[in-house]
């Protein structure tokens, strides 16, 4: 069973990244502050990408566990009531 801390860390990381983007978009930071925020954003982005990649690999392993891939393409039009 996956560790719950991984999803919590992902959620916290994504929230921090979103906050950094909001702060930077305001345009009130000095150049030095902007660069620090940008550097932190790069680290957070890589962390999120890694977590998503690991989740994708786990899903792939689970889908192919029995040698069959039984998923069908998603068609959002089919879900309308």
C-alpha positions as CSV (number, residue, x, y, z in Angstrom):
1,X,0.0,0.0,0.0
2,X,1.4,3.4,-0.9
3,X,2.6,5.7,1.9
4,X,0.1,8.4,2.7
5,X,3.0,10.8,3.4
6,X,3.9,10.8,-0.4
7,X,0.5,12.2,-1.3
8,X,0.6,14.6,1.6
9,X,4.0,15.8,0.5
10,X,2.8,16.1,-3.1
11,X,-0.2,18.2,-2.0
12,X,2.0,20.4,0.2
13,X,4.6,20.8,-2.5
14,X,2.0,21.7,-5.1
15,X,0.3,24.2,-2.7
16,X,3.7,25.8,-2.0
17,X,4.4,26.0,-5.7
18,X,1.0,27.7,-6.4
19,X,1.7,30.2,-3.6
20,X,5.0,31.0,-5.1
21,X,3.4,31.6,-8.5
22,X,0.8,33.9,-7.0
23,X,3.4,35.9,-5.2
24,X,5.6,36.3,-8.3
25,X,2.6,37.2,-10.4
26,X,1.9,40.2,-8.2
27,X,5.2,41.8,-9.4
28,X,6.1,43.2,-6.0
29,X,9.3,41.3,-5.5
30,X,12.8,42.6,-6.0
31,X,14.9,40.9,-8.6
32,X,16.8,39.0,-5.9
33,X,13.6,37.8,-4.3
34,X,12.2,36.8,-7.7
35,X,15.2,34.7,-8.4
36,X,15.0,33.0,-5.1
37,X,11.3,32.3,-5.6
38,X,12.1,31.0,-9.2
39,X,14.8,28.7,-7.9
40,X,12.5,27.3,-5.2
41,X,9.8,26.9,-7.9
42,X,12.1,24.8,-10.0
43,X,12.9,22.5,-7.1
44,X,9.2,22.1,-6.2
45,X,8.3,21.5,-9.9
46,X,10.9,18.7,-10.2
47,X,9.6,17.2,-6.9
48,X,6.0,17.2,-8.3
49,X,7.1,15.7,-11.6
50,X,9.0,13.0,-9.8
51,X,5.9,12.1,-7.7
52,X,3.7,12.0,-10.7
53,X,6.1,9.9,-12.6
54,X,6.3,7.4,-9.7
55,X,2.5,7.3,-9.5
56,X,2.3,6.7,-13.3
57,X,4.7,3.8,-13.0
58,X,2.7,2.3,-10.1
59,X,-0.5,2.6,-12.2
60,X,1.2,1.0,-15.2
61,X,2.4,-1.9,-13.0
62,X,-1.0,-2.4,-11.6
63,X,-2.7,-2.4,-15.0
64,X,-0.3,-4.8,-16.5
65,X,-0.1,-7.1,-13.5
66,X,-2.1,-9.8,-15.1
67,X,-0.8,-9.1,-18.6
68,X,-3.9,-7.4,-19.7
69,X,-4.7,-3.8,-20.1
70,X,-8.5,-3.5,-19.7
71,X,-8.9,0.3,-19.7
72,X,-11.0,1.9,-22.4
73,X,-10.4,5.5,-23.7
74,X,-12.2,8.2,-21.7
75,X,-15.0,9.8,-23.6
76,X,-16.4,12.8,-21.6
77,X,-19.5,12.9,-23.8
78,X,-20.6,9.4,-22.5
79,X,-20.7,10.8,-18.9
80,X,-23.4,13.4,-19.6
81,X,-26.8,12.7,-18.1
